[in-house]
């Protein structure tokens, strides 16, 4: 029972020390939040893109342009006889141009520079369900390029796969950078904990004298570090939401495509849980380092005193 009273007293004293060192606490939480923000942005972005790609895969098409000198009507008649496609739809130059101007910022200036035939008539082909897979769709696209009268061929599945692989590479880079920032933040958390230990050294020594284990002494410090990590996770989630909301609502002048993509972002329980767990773990790890470094410093000082 005395051990628990001492532990409670030590934890209360550490909380008071943290409140007295608000600037150091603020820096530790800010450092943790910065690392979590970078990693969280990557997680949220790739998760959103995954959902968008999954949605678009069901709508993926193959777009075919007629070669120079070939009439689009002739090519359309040929492809309508191909059993690999469930539908062949002709897309006029006006419709294609309208779609480009709707989703690409600055498309009007680009089209003015390229001329009125910048987006020619094309054919939109819908594959059979058994051919929608990436590898099979690419094979169909390669086969189309060998057909007489076919010019350029654009396979949506191939573009989606390239986009997703690029997003995952960015996610990995952000995760790595975020991890580096979290390691730095863990040392900041440990420094704050060490300040609390130094201020309460007498109480901790008494706990050791009455039989408290190192783990028993460490637990309140781990809780303190985890609490700082949780505060950082809350700050990060709030910062991401504040940044996301005006973009998703179209309050900021960005591409309509990006706006539609941001609307698919999900602040799910899973994502928030991952963010919170990362904050808790990093904060607790920083507290553990702060405790172990303090113990090591104390033992070195005692050894030097004995040798002297």
C-alpha positions in Angstrom: 0.0 0.0 0.0 2.8 2.5 0.8 4.2 1.8 -2.6 1.0 2.7 -4.4 0.7 5.9 -2.4 4.3 6.9 -3.3 3.6 6.1 -7.0 0.5 8.2 -6.9 2.4 11.0 -5.2 5.3 10.7 -7.8 2.8 10.8 -10.7 1.1 13.9 -9.2 4.4 15.6 -8.8 5.4 14.9 -12.3 2.2 16.3 -13.7 2.8 19.5 -11.6 6.4 19.6 -13.0 5.0 19.3 -16.5 2.6 22.2 -15.9 5.5 24.3 -14.6 7.6 23.5 -17.8 4.8 24.3 -20.3 7.2 25.6 -22.9 9.1 22.2 -23.0 5.8 20.3 -23.0 4.5 22.4 -25.8 7.7 21.8 -27.9 7.5 18.0 -27.2 3.8 17.8 -28.2 4.5 20.0 -31.3 7.4 17.8 -32.4 5.3 14.7 -32.0 2.4 16.3 -33.9 4.6 17.3 -36.7 5.8 13.8 -37.3 2.3 12.4 -36.9 1.0 15.0 -39.4 3.4 14.0 -42.1 2.8 10.3 -41.6 -1.0 10.8 -41.2 -1.2 12.9 -44.4 0.5 10.1 -46.3 -1.9 7.5 -44.8 -5.0 9.6 -45.5 -3.9 10.5 -49.0 -3.1 6.9 -50.1 -6.3 5.6 -48.5 -8.3 8.1 -50.4 -6.6 7.3 -53.6 -7.1 3.5 -53.0 -10.9 4.1 -52.7 -10.9 6.3 -55.8 -9.0 3.7 -57.8 -11.3 1.0 -56.6 -14.3 3.0 -57.7 -12.7 3.9 -61.1 -11.7 0.4 -61.9 -15.3 -0.6 -62.2 -15.8 2.3 -64.6 -12.5 1.8 -66.5 -12.6 2.0 -70.3 -10.2 1.7 -73.2 -10.1 4.8 -75.4 -9.2 4.4 -79.1 -8.3 7.1 -81.5 -8.4 6.6 -85.3 -5.1 6.7 -87.2 -4.6 9.6 -89.6 -6.5 9.0 -92.8 -9.0 6.6 -91.2 -12.6 7.5 -90.6 -13.8 7.1 -87.0 -17.1 5.6 -88.4 -15.2 2.8 -90.1 -13.2 2.0 -87.0 -16.4 2.0 -84.9 -18.0 -0.6 -87.2 -14.9 -2.9 -86.9 -14.7 -2.7 -83.1 -18.5 -3.3 -82.7 -17.9 -6.8 -84.1 -15.2 -7.6 -81.5 -16.6 -9.9 -78.8 -14.1 -8.6 -76.2 -16.2 -5.4 -75.8 -19.7 -5.2 -74.4 -20.2 -1.7 -75.7 -18.5 0.8 -78.1 -19.5 4.4 -77.6 -18.4 7.2 -79.9 -17.2 10.4 -78.0 -17.3 13.6 -80.0 -14.6 16.1 -80.0 -16.9 18.6 -78.2 -17.7 16.1 -75.4 -14.1 15.1 -74.9 -13.0 18.8 -74.9 -15.7 19.6 -72.3 -14.5 16.8 -70.0 -10.9 17.9 -70.3 -11.8 21.5 -69.4 -14.0 20.4 -66.5 -11.3 18.4 -64.8 -8.0 20.0 -65.8 -7.1 23.5 -64.6 -5.8 25.7 -67.4 -7.1 23.3 -70.1 -8.7 26.3 -72.0 -5.3 28.0 -72.6 -3.8 24.7 -73.6 -6.6 23.9 -76.1 -6.3 27.4 -77.6 -2.6 26.8 -78.2 -3.2 23.4 -79.7 -6.2 24.3 -81.9 -9.8 23.2 -82.3 -8.8 19.6 -83.1 -6.7 19.2 -79.9 -9.1 16.5 -78.6 -10.4 14.5 -81.7 -13.4 12.2 -81.8 -12.6 8.8 -80.2 -14.2 5.5 -79.3 -14.9 4.5 -75.7 -14.7 0.7 -75.3 -16.1 -1.2 -72.3 -14.4 -4.6 -71.7 -16.1 -7.8 -70.6 -16.0 -8.3 -66.9 -13.5 -11.2 -67.3 -11.0 -8.8 -69.1 -11.1 -5.9 -66.5 -8.1 -7.2 -64.7 -5.0 -5.0 -65.2 -2.8 -7.5 -67.1 -5.7 -8.7 -69.4 -6.7 -5.1 -70.1 -3.2 -4.2 -71.1 -3.0 -7.2 -73.4 -6.3 -6.1 -75.1 -4.8 -2.6 -75.5 -1.7 -4.0 -77.2 -3.9 -6.1 -79.5 -5.9 -3.0 -80.5 -2.7 -1.2 -81.5 -2.1 -3.9 -84.1 -5.5 -3.4 -85.8 -5.4 -1.4 -89.1 -6.8 2.1 -88.7 -6.1 2.3 -84.9 -3.9 5.2 -83.9 -3.4 5.9 -80.2 -4.9 3.6 -77.5 -5.4 4.6 -73.8 -6.0 1.9 -71.3 -7.6 3.3 -68.1 -6.4 0.3 -65.9 -2.8 1.0 -66.9 -3.1 4.7 -66.0 -4.8 3.9 -62.7 -2.1 1.4 -61.8 0.6 3.9 -62.5 -1.2 6.5 -60.4 -1.6 4.2 -57.5 2.0 3.0 -57.6 3.2 6.6 -57.6 0.9 7.4 -54.6 2.2 4.5 -52.7 5.8 5.6 -53.3 4.9 9.0 -52.0 3.2 7.4 -49.0 6.3 5.4 -48.2 8.5 8.5 -48.5 6.2 10.5 -46.2 6.1 7.6 -43.7 9.9 7.5 -43.7 10.2 11.2 -43.2 7.4 11.1 -40.5 9.3 8.3 -38.7 12.5 10.4 -38.6 10.5 13.3 -37.1 8.9 11.0 -34.6 12.3 9.7 -33.4 13.4 13.3 -32.9 10.1 13.9 -31.1 10.6 10.9 -28.8 13.9 12.5 -27.6 12.0 15.7 -26.9 9.5 13.8 -24.9 12.3 12.0 -23.0 13.9 15.3 -22.1 10.6 16.6 -20.6 10.3 13.3 -18.6 13.9 13.6 -17.4 13.2 17.1 -16.0 10.3 15.6 -14.0 12.6 12.8 -12.7 15.3 15.3 -11.7 12.8 17.4 -9.8 11.4 14.3 -8.0 14.6 12.4 -7.4 14.1 12.3 -3.6 10.7 10.6 -3.9 11.9 8.1 -6.4 14.9 7.2 -4.2 12.4 6.6 -1.3 10.4 4.3 -3.5 13.5 2.2 -4.3 14.4 2.0 -0.6 10.9 0.5 0.3 11.3 -2.1 -2.4 9.7 -0.6 -5.6 10.9 -2.2 -8.8 12.2 -0.2 -11.8 9.1 -1.1 -13.7 6.8 0.2 -10.9 8.7 3.5 -10.9 8.6 3.6 -14.7 4.9 3.1 -15.2 3.7 6.6 -14.2 6.4 8.0 -16.5 5.2 5.8 -19.4 1.7 7.0 -18.8 2.9 10.6 -18.9 4.7 10.1 -22.2 1.8 8.3 -23.7 -0.5 11.2 -22.6 1.8 13.6 -24.5 1.6 11.3 -27.5 -2.2 11.2 -27.3 -2.3 15.0 -27.1 -0.2 15.2 -30.2 -2.4 12.7 -32.1 -5.5 14.8 -31.2 -3.7 18.0 -32.5 -2.7 16.1 -35.6 -6.2 14.9 -36.4 -7.6 18.4 -35.8 -5.0 19.9 -38.1 -5.6 17.4 -40.9 -9.4 18.0 -40.6 -9.0 21.8 -40.6 -6.8 21.5 -43.7 -9.1 19.0 -45.5 -12.5 20.7 -44.9 -12.1 23.9 -47.0 -10.4 21.9 -49.8 -13.1 19.3 -49.9 -15.9 22.0 -49.8 -14.2 23.8 -52.7 -13.5 26.9 -50.6 -10.0 27.0 -52.0 -9.4 27.5 -55.7 -8.0 24.1 -56.8 -8.7 21.6 -59.6 -12.3 20.2 -59.5 -10.7 16.7 -59.8 -8.7 17.2 -56.7 -11.8 18.5 -54.9 -13.8 15.4 -55.9 -10.9 13.2 -54.8 -10.7 14.9 -51.4 -14.4 14.3 -50.8 -13.6 10.6 -50.7 -11.1 11.1 -47.8 -12.1 9.1 -44.7 -11.3 10.1 -41.1 -12.2 6.5 -40.2 -11.9 4.9 -36.8 -9.1 2.7 -38.2 -7.1 5.7 -39.4 -7.6 7.6 -36.2 -6.7 4.5 -34.2 -3.4 4.1 -36.2 -2.6 7.8 -35.6 -3.4 7.5 -31.8 -1.4 4.3 -31.5 1.6 5.9 -33.2 1.4 8.9 -30.8 1.0 6.7 -27.7 3.8 4.4 -28.7 6.2 7.3 -29.6 5.4 9.2 -26.4 5.9 6.1 -24.2 9.1 5.2 -26.0 10.4 8.7 -25.4 9.5 8.4 -21.7 11.3 5.1 -21.5 14.4 6.6 -23.0 14.2 9.5 -20.6 14.0 7.1 -17.6 16.7 4.8 -18.8 19.1 7.7 -19.6 18.4 9.2 -16.1 19.1 5.8 -14.4 22.3 5.4 -16.4 23.5 8.9 -15.6 22.8 8.3 -11.9 24.8 5.0 -11.9 27.7 6.6 -13.7 27.7 9.4 -11.2 27.7 6.9 -8.3 30.5 4.9 -9.8 32.6 8.0 -10.3 31.9 9.0 -6.7 33.1 5.6 -5.4 36.2 5.7 -7.6 37.0 9.2 -6.4 
